[in-house]
């Protein structure tokens, strides 16, 4: 039986024993202890627990040595440092991010270098020319070939050859395919033997016939084809296959790298929080291109600033305008709709900026989500009439045409004239300023203060935060002009944040679980794509929530037997080195605890204790400890055999079981 099969069998056995499912279901808040016993044991949070608690809540999980560092610095001083990320050196992360060039590109640059389907169609129809740059041209040519091939297949499927002709054609095609396959494999072998620069040049100059013949042989060989290439060369080769996915792929990888390696951990947590609050789905058309600038230029600069600034930035963002279709919203009485200008003069009727099949008219999507999800909340005191009025206010907030970069613009011709009434406020006709006025009203509304404070408390304190804490945070929000840093300070100064009952009681989302495991194991990530695939399997694809609600922060959304088994599978894959592009060294874990493991030594209690201290900060329930300890002699763990008893135990497997334990699932 191979290693993978043995690991899967171990997972099933441990699941039956209760490590994976039973402990979770029977004791969701105490790691095998009752709440009363847990509270009594914790007392008033000594320094060690205080440091661990703040690391679990304000970061994506402790990195080795973090608890000692925070204790030495002082918890309050460390918090103050995290509240001012601009003061923290993050050069190690910056070095890692250099391998992802799209992160620094503007949206027009991304669209130009990695063309969307409509750009390829325009070239095929003779409406646009190929770029002059030979590297960019190669990407376009590869996509143009695919487009024309697809069109040919469409025409063939519409034709109706006789059965005899069809049969002869299939026989001829099969013979040709076999010969081409042999030739393609030889060509691929020759390419892989070339130095990286020569290999890149050879890929650029492939003829359409050669590219078509090599395409099947290339499948699954991207890593070998791009080995040793520069980041830009790697991007170009990937773009030849699927240009739309290049920026999205690098954005996902960057998110995991930032959350794993950044010293500015609170900023990363808050970036994730706001990306979820102002959710945009990466799978919706042009948002594959818009999201890079959305995170970089809209969310990140405002994570700890004034809420109104962030609200305005998201409202003007092409990503949000496209996602909620506000760029298509046309006022019923606007010049676009009626052909009559606001001054009353009739002009030539202009066509609305829409795609074929898109309905022209008032679109209420953004107006509804702005109040329901971004500001007031579902019970925030607005009506359907307010939704319609807000939608009218934001008509004209749209995008420039493709040739002008698809940036935000206000188009007066689309804007609905006349006064609007929003939440009892009379909004005079002032064009774009109407939208800014409404955003100001919403940003300073008591219901907004309560909604934002509640969601922050849910993220950092408890799934069901106390009304007292939320009210205190909301008062700060209103008093300090929506200053998020001040609201967080109020939360962190509250007794509720340090409450004994909420210590390590928050269940990690799949993202928090994966990143915390990477941090505690000191994983070296050279390619994060395998990790993004793991999150997809766990039900939390990055930037992949289609509804505007974003992902839930509550335990009930993530705790079920299937999901927890998937987490255990990930923990074992990580610790045993089965994730491509991710390396962990189990020897480092024991070295940190000053435990040496000689060949032939048993998987002793000392080893288990050391790993519990290293990976769980020593906080493990008796039930989890007993469950794993009882299996230390299993062949999968001890690795001892009758014909070879002197073998070191499988430390990686023990570590994987601890990472999959209920204790590690909580923060």
GIZIHU-V676623 format. One line per field, one symbol per residue. phi: phi as a letter, one per 40 degrees, with the letter a starting at -180 (. if undefined). burial: b if it has 16 or more other ideal C-beta (glycine too) atoms within 10 Angstrom, else e. Layout:
phi = ???
burial = ???
//
This chain:
phi = .cdcccccccdcccccchccbcccccbcbafgbcccccccccfbfcdccccccccccbbchccdgcccccccchdccccccccbcccbcbcccdcccccbcccccccdcccccbccdccccccccgcacccccccccccccccccccccccccccccccbccccccccccccccccccccccccccccdccccccdccccccccbccdccccccdcccdgbdccccdgccdccdcccccccaccccccccccccdcccccbccccccccccccccccbcbccccfccdcccccdccbbcdcbdbcccccccccccccdccdcdbgccccbcdbccccbgbccchccbccccccbcdgcccicbcdcdccdccbcbcgcbcgbbcccdcccccdccgcabccdcbgfccabbdcccccgcbbbfgccbccagccccccccccccbcdccdccccccccccbbacbccccccccccccdccbggccdccccccccccccccccccfbccccdcccccccccccfcbcbacccccccccccgbccfbcccccgccccddcbcadcccccccdcdcccccgbbcgbbbbccccccccfbbbccgccccccccdccccccbfgcbccccdcccdcbcccdcccgcbdcaccbccccccccccccccdcccbb
burial = eeeeebbeebbeebbebbbbbbbbeebeebbbbeeeebeeebeebeeebbbbbbbbbbbbbbbbebbeebeeeebeebbebbbebeeeebeebeebbebbbbbebebbebbbbbbbeebbeebeeeebeebeeeebebbbbbbbbbeeeeeeeeeeeeeeeeeeeeeeeeeeeeeeeeebeeebeebbeebeeeeeeebbeebbebeeebbebbbebbeeeeeebbeebeeebbbbbbbbbebbebbbbbbbbbbbbbbbbbbbbbbbbbbbbbbbbbbbbbebebbbbbbbbbbbebbbebbbebbbebbbbbbbbbbbbbbbbbbbbbbebbbbbeeeebeeeeeeeeebbeeeeeeeebbbbbbbbbbbbbbbbeebebeeebbbbbbbbbbbbbbbeeeebbebbbbebbbbbeebebbeeebeeeebebbbbbbebbbbbebbbbbbbbbbbbbbbbbebbeebbebbbebbbebebbbebbbbbbbebebbbbbebbbbbbbbbbbbbbbbbbbbbbebeebbebbebbeebbbbbbbbeebebbebebeebbeeeebbbbbbbbbbbbbebbeebebebeebbeeeebebeeeeebeeebbbbbbbbbbbebbbebbbebbeebbebeebbbbeeeeeeebbbbbbbbbbbbbbbbbbbb
//
